């Protein structure tokens, strides 16, 4: 709680943090020559993604179920944070992930389709079948209603605008960042890249607050001065790594809590002054004259009572409301 009030820079994740964390598949694009239709492509992708905890994986699985597709079992599932997943589905090797991560040099068709999806603010997901590009999925997520207000509040509290750290493609990230009011966008980052970005900010003497929710964010949460995880959609690793958890997934609680932490720190200083003044007064009285024992006890215990009552002011609803007002500028 004390560290929250000390932060002077903020880094935010995108999916599940700035966005609602409930992405949906908007496009299913089989590539020419793949021999797959939309249903077959989505079935392979959803089957491979089903064991994954990533929000985009859940979106693919949900899209397949909404279409009533039967998902066979997957074998040899592996997940590489920030890259994608691989699995064997009906004897075929299937990989699902970011086009730039799965292919060193994407073909012209893959590049054209992915750029088209990204320009419209969607996340492009490539599906490889037996090592060959089979199609792309377009996935969209909505910005949280309180995201722009939270960014503005954090900018006011820290004096610097938050930084967006995401593994998503630069076009989709820039599109969403513009809606949220963020100028500094660092996209296409692997987990270790997010951690390096946080360490870079920390090296300038700043105390960085990182807000994230996924496995990809865990290294950054650990490296930050203070890490906060989104509770509802957060992965187990992120929740365990973070210093604090937003239980109700209200992004606006972040600046409010920072403001409350600073208010608590001011109150601690007030209490130290109150206690110091009382004790100093009693000592001077005793040295300069004759301090009766009952008055000494009353003065000492009286200062303790005042300090306790002053601290209890933070438990009032009005204290949270004032912190919320400070957090929103």
C-alpha positions in Angstrom: 0.0 0.0 0.0 2.9 2.4 0.8 4.7 1.6 -2.5 1.5 2.4 -4.5 1.7 6.0 -3.4 5.3 6.3 -4.5 4.8 5.4 -8.2 5.6 8.1 -10.7 5.3 6.1 -13.9 2.7 3.5 -15.2 2.9 0.7 -17.7 -0.3 -0.9 -18.9 -1.0 -4.2 -20.7 -3.6 -4.1 -23.5 -5.6 -7.3 -23.7 -7.6 -7.9 -20.5 -6.3 -4.7 -18.9 -7.2 -1.7 -21.1 -9.7 -3.9 -23.0 -12.5 -5.9 -21.5 -10.7 -9.2 -21.9 -13.6 -10.7 -23.8 -12.3 -10.7 -27.4 -14.4 -12.2 -30.2 -13.5 -13.7 -33.6 -14.8 -11.3 -36.3 -13.1 -12.8 -39.4 -12.2 -16.4 -40.5 -10.0 -16.2 -43.6 -8.8 -19.5 -45.2 -5.9 -19.0 -47.5 -6.1 -20.0 -51.2 -4.5 -23.5 -51.7 -5.0 -24.6 -48.1 -7.9 -26.8 -49.0 -9.9 -25.7 -45.9 -13.1 -23.9 -45.5 -14.0 -21.6 -42.7 -15.4 -24.3 -40.4 -12.4 -26.6 -40.9 -10.0 -23.8 -40.3 -11.8 -22.7 -37.1 -12.1 -26.3 -35.9 -8.3 -26.9 -36.2 -7.5 -23.5 -34.5 -10.0 -24.0 -31.7 -8.9 -27.5 -30.9 -5.2 -26.4 -30.7 -6.1 -23.4 -28.5 -8.5 -25.1 -26.2 -5.9 -26.0 -23.4 -4.6 -22.4 -23.5 -5.5 -19.8 -20.8 -4.9 -16.8 -23.1 -8.0 -14.5 -23.7 -7.5 -14.8 -27.5 -7.5 -18.6 -27.2 -10.8 -18.5 -25.4 -12.2 -16.3 -28.1 -11.3 -18.8 -30.8 -12.8 -21.7 -28.8 -16.0 -19.7 -28.1 -16.3 -18.9 -31.8 -16.1 -22.6 -32.7 -18.7 -23.5 -30.1 -21.1 -20.8 -31.2 -21.0 -22.3 -34.7 -21.7 -25.8 -33.2 -18.4 -27.2 -34.3 -17.2 -30.5 -32.8 -13.7 -30.2 -31.4 -11.6 -33.4 -31.5 -8.9 -34.0 -28.9 -5.5 -32.4 -29.2 -2.2 -34.0 -28.4 1.3 -32.7 -27.7 0.1 -29.3 -26.7 2.7 -26.7 -26.1 2.4 -22.9 -25.4 5.1 -20.3 -25.9 4.1 -17.0 -24.2 4.0 -14.2 -26.7 4.4 -16.5 -29.6 1.5 -19.0 -29.8 0.5 -22.6 -29.3 1.2 -25.9 -31.1 -0.7 -29.2 -31.0 -1.3 -32.3 -33.0 -5.0 -32.5 -34.2 -6.1 -35.6 -36.0 -2.5 -36.4 -36.9 -1.9 -32.9 -38.3 0.5 -30.4 -36.8 -1.3 -27.2 -36.0 0.3 -23.9 -34.8 -1.7 -20.8 -33.9 -0.2 -17.5 -33.1 1.1 -14.1 -34.2 2.1 -14.1 -37.9 5.4 -12.3 -37.2 6.3 -14.9 -34.6 5.3 -18.1 -36.5 6.9 -17.1 -39.9 10.2 -15.4 -40.3 9.2 -14.1 -43.7 5.4 -14.1 -44.3 4.1 -14.6 -47.8 2.5 -11.8 -49.7 -1.0 -13.2 -49.1 -0.5 -13.7 -45.4 1.0 -10.2 -45.1 -1.8 -8.6 -47.1 -4.6 -10.2 -45.1 -3.0 -9.6 -41.7 -2.3 -5.9 -42.6 -5.9 -5.5 -43.7 -7.2 -6.9 -40.3 -4.7 -4.9 -38.3 -5.6 -1.6 -40.0 -9.1 -2.1 -38.8 -7.9 -2.5 -35.2 -8.2 -6.3 -35.1 -5.6 -8.7 -33.9 -4.4 -11.1 -36.7 -3.9 -14.7 -35.7 -2.1 -17.1 -38.2 -3.0 -20.8 -38.4 -0.3 -23.1 -39.7 -1.2 -26.7 -40.7 1.8 -29.0 -41.1 4.0 -26.0 -41.3 2.2 -24.3 -44.1 0.0 -21.1 -43.7 -3.7 -22.3 -43.8 -5.5 -19.1 -42.8 -5.9 -16.1 -40.6 -8.4 -15.2 -37.9 -9.3 -11.6 -37.0 -10.0 -11.0 -33.3 -11.4 -7.8 -31.8 -11.7 -6.6 -28.2 -13.5 -3.6 -26.8 -11.8 -0.9 -24.8 -13.0 -0.7 -21.2 -15.5 2.1 -20.7 -13.3 3.6 -18.0 -10.0 3.2 -19.8 -9.6 6.7 -21.2 -10.6 8.3 -17.8 -8.1 6.0 -16.0 -5.3 6.9 -18.3 -6.0 10.6 -17.8 -6.2 10.2 -14.0 -2.9 8.3 -13.9 -1.3 11.0 -16.1 -2.5 13.6 -13.6 -1.3 11.6 -10.5 2.2 10.7 -11.9 2.9 13.7 -14.1 3.6 11.4 -17.1 1.3 9.5 -19.5 1.2 5.7 -19.1 3.1 3.5 -21.5 1.3 0.7 -23.3 3.2 -2.6 -23.3 1.7 -5.4 -25.5 2.6 -8.4 -27.5 -0.1 -7.4 -30.1 0.8 -6.1 -33.5 1.8 -2.4 -33.8 -1.2 -1.3 -35.9 -3.9 -2.8 -33.6 -2.1 -1.5 -30.5 -1.8 2.0 -31.9 -5.5 2.0 -32.9 -6.6 1.1 -29.4 -4.0 3.3 -27.7 -5.3 6.3 -29.6 -8.8 5.6 -28.2 -7.4 5.4 -24.7 -5.2 8.5 -25.0 -1.8 6.8 -24.9 1.0 8.1 -27.1 3.9 5.8 -26.0 3.1 2.4 -27.5 5.5 -0.5 -27.4 4.0 -3.4 -29.4 5.1 -6.9 -30.5 6.8 -7.5 -27.2 7.6 -11.0 -25.8 7.4 -11.4 -22.0 11.1 -10.8 -21.6 10.8 -7.6 -23.7 8.0 -6.3 -21.4 10.3 -6.9 -18.5 13.2 -5.1 -20.2 11.0 -2.2 -20.9 10.0 -1.9 -17.3 13.6 -2.2 -16.2 14.5 0.5 -18.7 12.0 2.8 -17.0 13.2 1.9 -13.6 16.8 2.6 -14.6 15.9 6.3 -15.1 15.0 6.5 -11.4 11.3 6.1 -11.8 9.1 3.9 -9.7 7.0 2.0 -12.1 3.5 0.6 -11.6 2.7 -2.2 -14.0 -0.9 -3.3 -14.5 -1.5 -6.6 -16.3 -3.4 -9.9 -16.3 -1.7 -12.6 -18.4 1.1 -15.0 -18.2 3.0 -12.7 -20.6 2.8 -9.9 -18.0 4.2 -11.9 -15.0 7.9 -11.0 -15.6 7.0 -7.3 -16.0 4.9 -7.4 -12.8 7.8 -9.0 -10.9 10.3 -6.4 -12.2 8.2 -3.4 -11.4 8.3 -1.3 -8.3 4.6 -2.3 -7.8 2.6 -4.9 -9.8 -1.2 -4.9 -10.0 -3.2 -7.8 -11.6 -6.7 -7.7 -13.0 -8.5 -10.3 -10.8 -11.4 -11.6 -12.9 -9.5 -12.4 -16.1 -6.0 -12.7 -14.6 -4.0 -15.8 -15.0 -2.9 -17.7 -11.9 0.8 -16.7 -12.5 -0.1 -13.0 -12.8 -2.2 -13.1 -9.7 0.6 -14.8 -7.7 3.3 -12.4 -9.0 1.5 -9.2 -8.5 1.7 -7.2 -5.3 -2.1 -6.3 -5.5 -5.1 -7.6 -7.3 -8.1 -5.7 -8.5 -10.8 -8.1 -7.5 -13.8 -6.6 -9.3 -11.8 -5.8 -12.5 -12.5 -2.0 -12.2 -9.6 -0.3 -13.9 -10.6 3.0 -12.4 -9.7 1.5 -9.0 -6.0 1.8 -9.9 -5.7 5.7 -9.8 -8.2 5.8 -6.8 -6.0 3.4 -4.8 -2.8 5.3 -5.7 -4.5 8.5 -4.5 -5.7 6.7 -1.3 -2.2 5.5 -0.7 -0.8 9.0 -0.9 -3.6 10.2 1.4 -2.6 7.5 3.9 1.0 8.6 3.7 0.0 12.2 4.5 -2.0 10.9 7.4 0.9 9.0 8.8 3.0 12.2 8.7 0.2 14.0 10.5 0.2 11.3 13.2 3.9 11.5 13.6 3.7 15.3 14.1 0.8 15.0 16.6 2.7 12.4 18.6 5.9 14.3 18.4 4.3 17.6 19.5 2.7 15.9 22.5 5.8 14.0 23.7 8.0 17.1 23.2 5.6 19.2 25.1 5.5 16.7 28.0 9.3 16.4 28.1 9.8 20.2 28.1 7.2 20.6 30.8 8.8 18.0 33.0 12.3 19.4 32.5 11.3 23.0 33.0 8.9 22.5 35.9 7.0 19.8 37.6 4.8 17.6 35.5 2.3 15.7 37.6 2.2 12.0 36.9 -1.6 11.9 36.1 -1.2 14.7 33.6 1.8 13.0 32.0 -0.1 9.8 31.6 -3.2 11.6 30.3 -1.1 13.6 27.8 0.7 10.5 26.6 -2.3 8.3 26.2 -4.3 11.2 24.9 -1.9 11.6 22.0 -2.3 7.9 21.3 -6.1 8.2 21.2 -5.8 11.2 18.8 -3.5 9.4 16.5 -5.8 6.4 16.5 -8.9 8.5 15.7 -7.1 10.4 13.0 -6.1 7.1 11.4 -9.6 5.8 11.5 -10.7 8.6 9.2 -9.5 6.5 6.3 -12.2 3.9 7.0 -15.0 6.3 6.2 -16.7 6.1 2.9 -15.9 9.8 2.3 -12.2 9.0 2.4 -12.6 6.6 -0.6 -14.7 9.2 -2.4 -12.2 11.9 -1.9 -9.4 9.5 -3.1 -11.6 8.7 -6.1 -12.0 12.4 -6.8 -8.2 12.9 -6.6 -7.7 9.9 -8.8 -10.0 11.4 -11.5 -8.3 14.8 -11.3 
